[in-house]
Amino acid sequence: MRTLLTELTTRLQELGCVYIDRYNGQPGQPQAEQVFDTPAAFVEWLPVQWESAGGLHLRSTARLRVHLVQQRLDDSHLAGPRLATFDRVTSLAQGLHGWRSPAGTELVLLQTRFASAYDHQITDVLEFSCALQLC
C-alpha cells in the first residue's frame, strides 16, 4: 500500500496537483490545518477487508478516495473560469481511471461527488477501487 501511495502521489503531481497528503479531514476543517496551495489532493483509504490467497498471501479489492481541493470561484454564474474547476475534476478522473502504477495496480473510477463548499475552497471527491496483494 505504501508503494501505491508513493506512485499515486507522483501521478497526481503529473496531473497538476501541487499539494498532496493523506486525508485527515482537511477540506472540512481548513482552519485547523496548515495552509496549502491548490489544487490539492488528499488520499483517503477506506477500510480494507483482506481475504486469504493461500499461505501467507492476502488479497483485497480496496477503495480509496481522492479529495480534490480547489480555490472557490465566483458563484454567480457557471461560465468562464468557474468551469475550470469542472475541467480539472474531469481531467483528474480521466488521468486516474485505468491508470496502472509501475507496481501493476490499476485504478477503476467508481463515483464522483462534486463540489462541497468551504469558505474559499471547493472539494470534489473521486472514489476508486484497486486490487491489492500482500505476500
N, C-alpha and C positions, 0 to 999 in steps of 0.2 A: 504494500500500500504506500509505503514511503517513496518507492521508486516511481509509482504512478503519480503521486502528488508532485514530485520534482519535475517529471516530464510534462505534466499538465500545466505547471507554473510556466515552463518555457513556452508551451503552446499558447497560453493566454497572453504572454508578452508579445509573441509573434502576431497575435490578433489585435494588439493595440492597448491592452490593459497596462497601466503604468504602476499600479499598486496591487499586490496580490497577497492574500493572507488566508489562514484558516478562519472559518466563520465562528464568531463568538457573540452573535447578537449585534454586531457593529452597526449595520444600517439602521436598525431601530433605536439605537442609543448613541447617536453621534456625539452628544455632549459628554458621554462617559469614556469615549475612546480618543486616541490621538487623532490629529488632523492627518488626512491622507489625500493625495492627488487623485483625480478621477480622469478617465474611467478606472474604477477599482473593481476587482473581483475577489469575492470571499467564497472559499470552497467549504461546503458542509457535507460531511459523511453522514448518511442516515444509518440507523443500526444495521449491522451486518450479521446475517444469520449464516453460519457455516454448516456444511454437511461433509461427512467423511467421503473421501475419494479413494479409500484403501490405505492401509498402513498409517503413516503419519501425515498423509496428504489431505488437505482440506480444500473445498471449493465453495464459491458463493457467487450469486448474481447480486452485486451490490448496487446501491443507488447513491448518487451524490447530487448535490445542488450547487449551482454557481450563481451567487448573488451578484448581479452586475449593478454597481452604483455609479450614477452619472449626475452631473450638475442639472438641477431643475431649471427649466427654461420657462418663459412666459406662458401661463396657462390660458391666455385669452384666445388663442387660435391654434390650429393644428397645421399651420403652413410653415414653410421655410425651415429655419433652424430646429424647430420643435420636432420635425420629422426625422432629424438626425439621430435622436435617441432611439427611435424605432429601427432605423437603419443599422445602428450599432448592435442591437439585440439580434436582428436578423443575421447580420454578418457573423456574430459570435455563434449563433445556433448552427449556421452553415459550416463554420470553421471547426466546430467540435463534433457535430453529428457525423459518425462514420470515421472520425479520426482514430488512427491506430498509433498508440505510443510505441517508441522504439522497443519496449519490452514486450509488445504484442497485444496490449489491452485495447479493445475497441469501445468507444463511447457510442451509445444509442440515445438520441433525444426522445424523452417520454412526454414532457409537457413544458409549457412556458406560461408563467404568470406575470402579467405586465403591470408595471408602474404602481408601486406603493410609494406614496409621497411623504417625505420627512423634511420639513423646513425647506432647505435649499437643495435637497437631493431627491432623486427618484431611484427606486430599486426595482429591477426586473429579476425574476428567478427562473433559471433554466434547470430542469431536472433530467438527469441521465442515468442509464444503467450501464453496468460493465461487469464482465466476468473476472473473478479474482481466484487465484490459487495460492495456497501456502504449502510449502514442502518442507 
